[in-house]
Amino acid sequence: MITYNKEITFEDYNEIRTLVGWNTLSRRQFDAMMKNSSFITVAHDGEKAVGISRGVGDGGYHLMLVDVIVHPDYQGQGIGRSVVEQFMAYADSTIEPGEWISLTLLSVYGKEDFYKKFGFHTRPTGTEGAGMNLKYVKK
């Protein structure tokens, strides 16, 4: 049975990133990420972390969905949908009636249709430019 909480070890986090082909983080980066995330949910099968999503935001009107990762052996079982639904519920809980919040994400190539199910749209549009990204490495 899949359960959800906010707990994930440094080792489990980097393992799940590696399994989906993402770069790993240093211990310092992981500790800062855990401390400073606005939202985090982790899917577990017993003691094993099998999925995650996080939110990073300003506490006012902007919240970014990051780190939507599902262990390859558990993909297609609704875990990704569940961790994003939990993020969406969190986002809703941060605003009052009549207020709005800007939710953003950077999708892995080919996964855009998954996020469209939650109301996200691709850019550019008539009024929005393309999203941009820079992987900055300190020398």
C-alpha positions as a printed Julia matrix, in Angstrom:
139×3 Matrix{Float64}:
   0.0    0.0     0.0
   1.31   3.45   -0.92
   1.42   5.97    1.93
   2.41   9.64    1.88
   4.39  11.83    4.26
   7.12  14.47    4.14
  10.07  12.23    4.94
  12.85  11.21    2.56
  16.51  10.5     3.23
  19.38  12.06    1.33
  20.28   8.65   -0.06
  16.73   7.78   -1.17
  16.26  11.19   -2.77
  19.42  10.91   -4.84
  18.65   7.29   -5.74
  15.24   8.15   -7.16
  16.77  11.09   -9.09
  19.43   8.77  -10.53
  16.84   6.17  -11.54
  15.03   8.72  -13.74
  18.25  10.12  -15.2
  18.47  13.33  -13.17
  21.61  14.76  -11.55
  22.16  14.18   -7.84
  22.49  16.87   -5.18
  25.15  17.45   -2.56
  24.25  16.92    1.08
  24.26  20.69    1.63
  21.84  21.22   -1.28
  19.54  18.45   -0.02
  19.45  19.84    3.52
  18.65  23.36    2.25
  15.98  21.95   -0.09
  14.26  20.1     2.73
  14.39  23.12    5.03
  13.19  25.69    2.49
  10.54  23.84    0.48
   7.1   25.38    0.83
   5.51  21.98    0.21
   6.75  18.43    0.02
   5.07  15.06   -0.24
   6.77  11.7    -0.57
   5.11   8.45   -1.63
   6.3    5.33    0.16
   5.85   1.62   -0.44
   6.65   0.39    3.04
   9.97   2.04    3.9
  10.91   2.66    0.26
  10.48   6.16   -1.2
   8.85   5.74   -4.62
   7.62   9.23   -5.53
   7.93  12.88   -4.6
   6.74  16.37   -5.44
   7.79  19.69   -3.97
   6.63  23.27   -4.09
   8.85  26.33   -3.8
   7.21  29.72   -3.42
   7.07  33.18   -1.93
   4.08  32.61    0.35
   2.05  35.21   -1.52
   1.13  34.64   -5.11
   3.77  32.45   -6.74
   4.38  28.72   -6.25
   6.51  26.5    -8.46
   5.99  22.75   -8.74
   9.37  21.0    -8.77
  10.81  17.5    -8.4
   7.83  15.47   -9.59
   9.62  12.13   -9.66
   8.23   8.59   -9.6
  10.46   5.51   -9.32
  10.44   3.76  -12.73
   9.04   0.54  -11.22
   6.04   2.49   -9.87
   5.2    4.69  -12.86
   1.72   4.35  -14.33
   0.16   3.52  -10.95
  -1.28   6.95  -10.13
   1.52   8.08   -7.81
   2.5   11.02  -10.02
  -1.12  12.1   -10.23
  -1.48  11.83   -6.46
   1.62  13.88   -5.6
   0.55  16.61   -8.04
  -3.02  16.58   -6.67
  -1.56  17.06   -3.18
   0.49  20.0    -4.48
  -2.64  21.52   -6.04
  -4.56  21.13   -2.76
  -1.7   22.81   -0.91
  -1.7   25.69   -3.41
  -5.44  26.13   -2.91
  -4.95  26.22    0.88
  -2.54  29.17    0.62
  -5.02  31.66   -0.84
  -8.26  33.25    0.28
 -11.52  33.36   -1.73
 -11.12  35.79   -4.62
  -7.31  35.66   -4.56
  -5.2   34.04   -7.25
  -1.87  32.26   -7.32
   0.54  31.72  -10.19
   1.54  28.05  -10.42
   4.51  27.25  -12.63
   6.63  24.25  -13.53
   9.32  23.09  -15.92
   8.12  19.86  -17.5
  10.41  17.07  -18.6
  10.21  16.87  -22.39
   7.27  14.72  -23.46
   5.4   14.96  -20.14
   3.51  18.17  -20.92
   0.2   16.37  -21.49
   0.37  14.93  -17.96
   0.42  18.45  -16.49
  -2.29  19.71  -18.84
  -4.68  17.37  -16.98
  -4.29  19.69  -13.97
  -4.9   22.88  -15.95
  -1.32  23.85  -16.81
  -0.66  25.11  -20.35
   2.44  25.23  -22.48
   4.23  28.42  -23.38
   4.64  30.52  -25.41
   1.11  31.82  -25.82
  -0.14  35.06  -27.33
   0.8   37.01  -24.2
   3.43  34.79  -22.54
   6.94  34.12  -23.8
   8.67  30.78  -23.61
   9.78  29.6   -20.2
  13.53  29.79  -19.74
  16.06  27.83  -17.78
  19.77  28.02  -16.91
  21.76  25.25  -15.22
  24.43  27.4   -13.57
  27.56  25.62  -12.33
  29.94  27.53  -10.06
  33.56  27.3   -11.17
